[in-house]
Amino acid sequence: MRQVHPLPAPTTTDEMPAMQSSDTVRSIDSGHCGLCGAKLSARALRYHVVSPQACDATLTVCHTCRKVALGEGYRPAE
């Protein structure tokens, strides 16, 4: 069996790798539908909709709930 040794933690910001301008920060998609609560698998389609009650509240929903939500006044978040 091999021995594993942890890497030393950087002590200053100079030792930490700088974020490149090409690096992007991506949001993590929700694992559950925001309306029905169904678990969204890795291959499931996810849609982002905006609630008609709060313009800054974006929900991640499943395919079925998206159709219903658009009929109930939700808007696509694009």
N, C-alpha and C positions, 0 to 999 in steps of 0.2 A: 504494500500500500504506500502511496506517495504522501509526503507531508505537504500541507498547504499553509503558507504563511501569508497573513493579511498585509495589504499594502499600507505604508505609513500615511497617515492623514496629513494633508497640506496644512501648514501652519500660518501662511500668509496668503493674501489674494494674488501675490506675484507668482506663486507656485501653482495656482489653480488655472486650468486651461480657459482661455478666453473664448467667448461665444463668437463664432464667425458670423459675418453679416448674411451669409447664405443659410445659416441655421434658422429654422422657423419653429415657432411654438404652435403646436396643434392642440386643440381642445379634445378632451376625451369624450367620446360619445357615450351617451347614457346606456346602461345595460338593460333598462326596463322602459316600457312605453309610459310616457307621462300621463296618459289618459286612462288606459285600461290596466296598466301594471304588468302586462305580459312581458316575459323575458325576451330580450332581443339577442339572438345568437350572433356570432361573428359574421355570418353570411346574410343576416336579415337586412332588408332595406330599412333605412332610417330616414325620417323626414323631420324637418324643423319647421314648426309653425309658431305664429305669434298669437297670443290670446287676445280676444276682442276687449277684455276687461282691463288688461294692463299691457301697454304697448311695448314695454321693455322685457316682458316675461316670454322667453322662448322655450318651447317644449319640444322634446324629441319624442316622436310618435311612430307607431308601426303603420304598415300600409293600410290596414283596415280602418284604423282610427283617423288616418289622414283624410280619407274620403268623407267620413262623417264630420270631421272637424271643419273641413272647407265648406260643407253645407250648413254648418251652425255659426258661421261668421269668423272663424279663424282665418288668418292669412298666411301664405307661405313666407317663411323667413329667408330672404335671399339678399 
